[in-house]
Amino acid sequence: MAVRNESSSGSLPEGMVIEGQGGFKVSTLVYTDERIFEDELKKIFGRSWVYVGHESEIEKPGDYKTTYIGRAPLILSRGQDQRIYLMFNTCRHRGNTVCRDERGHADSFRCPYHGWTYDSSGALTVLAEGEGYAGVSTKELGLVQVPRVASYRGLIFGSLSPEGESLEEYLGAAKKYVDLWVERSSVGIVHLHRPHKFIYPGNWKLQADNGHDSYHGRYVHESAMKTLERAVGRSSLNERKTALHGQGAVRGFPRGHGLLERPGGRGELPAEMLRDYMNKLDAAYGAERAAEIAMVRHVFIFPSLYLMDDNVRVICPVSVNETLVYSYFAAIGGVSDIMNSGRLKNLQWRLGQTGFFATDDLEMFAGCQSGMEGTGMAWLNLSRGLHRETTSPTGEKVGPSSDEAPQRSLYREWARLMAGV
C-alpha cells in the first residue's frame, strides 16, 4: 500500500495512494474497508509513537489514567518511585480489565475477577489465595509493560514496537512547533483539564486530516459565523474569517506530521489582557519568538494528536466507521486565572460538544463516511496546491494556508507504514 508514482517505472506496488501527473489521489477504501482498518491497527498504531497522556495528568505518585494505543487498553501511571509507567490494562490471570475508571489516584489496582492486585508500577503484590499456585513467582506476573514510553515537553508517548527511532527523532522538524505550543506559557507550564468526549460515525482519518485543513472553514462554518454575528453584535466576524482565508501557511513533515498556522493571536480576549500576556512572552522569550509563539496554530503529530491554541485533541479509532475523540482544555502557567477562564470559554463556544464549530465538522465527517460507502467513486482528490508546494532540504512541504500539503504528508506516511517500509 505504498505511494505509487505514476511517472516511475511502475515497480512499486499499486496502492491506495497515488501521486503523479494526475495529482494526488486517495482511495475511498482507505476510509471504508474493514480489512484496511484492522491493518492500520497493526502497521500504524502498532509501530508508531502514539500520544497517551500528559505529565500534568499524573503529577503525583499513585495518579493514573486509562488510555489506548489503537484498541489496546492501557494504564498510564506515576509510580511511587516518581517514574512514568505505561502498561496493558489486562490482568495476567484471565485477561480481565484491571482498572475500569478513566482517571484517579490509587496505590494499587485490584482485578475484580479473582482479586489479583498490582501496584502503581504494575508489579503483582497480591496473588489471591496464593497457596494454590505452588512454585509461581509473583515477580514474573506483573502487568505487561508497553515496550517503549517517552515524553517530550510534558507530552507522553508510547510505542507497541520494541524497536524503532527515538521519540525526538520521530518528531523531527515538528518538534519546533511542539516547543512553540508549550511556550504559549511564559513559564513553560501546561496543565490539561478533564476532557470533553465525543463519538462520530466515521473513520479516524476524517478527524486527522481535518484539523489542519483551512480550506473548509469559510464554507462549513458559514452559518456558525452568521449566528455569532447576530448573537454578539460583531458584524465583522465573517468578514474577518473571509479575509484570513489563504493567509499564513500549512506545513507537512516526514512521518506524517503537519500544521496550519496564521499570523496574530485570537482576538476574543480583552485587549488589555492580551497586551499583558504578550509583554510576559516578550520578557521570557524575546519579541521575535513571542510573535511566533502567539500565532494561531494547529499542530498534528501523526497518527492521532492535535495541539491547538487552547486544547489538546486526541483521536481514538474504534472501528472503520466509528471514532472517539477527546478534547482537553490546556491551561497555561504564568497567566491569571481570569485569562485561563476566558480561554476556556472561547474553547467551549468554538470547539466544545455544544459549540458552534465542532458540531459542523462532525456533520461533515458523517456525510463523508456515508458518501464513500457507495462504490460509484473510487478516488478522492487531495491535489489542492500541489503545483505550488515547496520542499525544504529536510523534506518539509510548505504551501498557503488553504492548501492540502499536510494532508498529503499524512497519507504519504500512511502509505509507507501500510506497505511495511
Phi, psi and omega in degrees: 000041180276164172298133175256125176267114187294338182273357181275187182285353180084015182287335178286147180294144178294131186231197183270350179236126182236128178230126180178208183297334179277006180101205182240116186234144179235132180293141176295340178297336178303331183259343192238344186271121182296326180294321177295318179301313180297326177293324178299319180301324181279313191269337179256298181287339178275350183239328187280165164285126184238132180295133180235348180166179181238146183300333179292342179279344180225060187288322188249153175305129183099344175290143180209163167215153172262145186207188183217152158241111190064240176253006180283119182282135186227158168244126173254122185219162172256117182285168178296341177271010179076357180281157176268131179239139177230116188221156179291134182276060189217118182296140182286352182274292185233014172082013180287156174291125185281312184247126183259345182273152182285331181196163178162199179225129181203144175280340182206163176240122183250120179294129183288348186281304183228012171083006175299136188233137184235147177274182187291349174263357179097356180290139177285119182252335179228116172258096189305133181050053188297343180297343178278001183237063181300129176081002181270130180264125179294336180297335183265002186239026173289166176302141181291127180277143172297136188306321181222139174218138181207158178230152175221121180053038178091348179271126185255132180235150174233157176226129178283350178267129180288346182234157178143178182291159178292164179300317182293324175295321179296318179293323177055227183293340178289343180302326178303321185278336169294317177301314181297325179293314179297323184281006166299340168268128181293345178247008175070028182242128175235138179231121181274134175270174177299145190270155157285150180222132177214155179240139174232153183274071182196170182291151183296332183286343176296320175285323182297320183267003179266325190297334176248026178259109179272341186301324188280341194304313185288346181258305183295321186259016182301313182293325178297318179295319179294322177296318179295323178302315181289324185287320186249359176072027179254093185290348184265359185301310182292323178297321178296317179299316180294320181295329181280347183301121180093347178280159182080210185205161166242151181223137174240139185240159168304154184075010172087358179289160179193174177199160171241133178219146178223150180289151175083148178273179178285142185261014185283340180274155180303142184301320181296321179295319179294322178297317179297320179297313181295326177297322179292320177295319178303314183294325184279321191235352186093153188297319183295314180289326178300318179295324178291320179299320189282357179297150171290125187210133173245111184256124179253125174251111183300136009257357196213015185237133170241132170253109182250180186305314187240000186209163172249129180243129183239129184256126182238111178290133178252310176210181183299332182232031175211133184222137176256134181234133173252136177234114184255127170291133181253096175288143181247142178282161178086005177233168182286158174300328180296319179292317177296324176296320177295320177296320179295318179298319178298319179296319183295317182281341178269308192236007178288172182300329178249020181282182185277332191253319184299321180295326175301314182296318180298325176296322178293320180299315179298319180294319178296315181298316179296318182293327182275354178292335177288164182258005186286335182235121188267337190228143169261152181247114180245048187263000185301122178080004182300324183289338182246008178290133176254156182233128178277168178301336180271002179092004179289130179260132186229140176204172174303159193293343179264007180272174188249032179300315181292327177295319179295321177296321178302312185281337171296315179292321177304312182294322180298313182291321180292336176276355179077019181280000000 
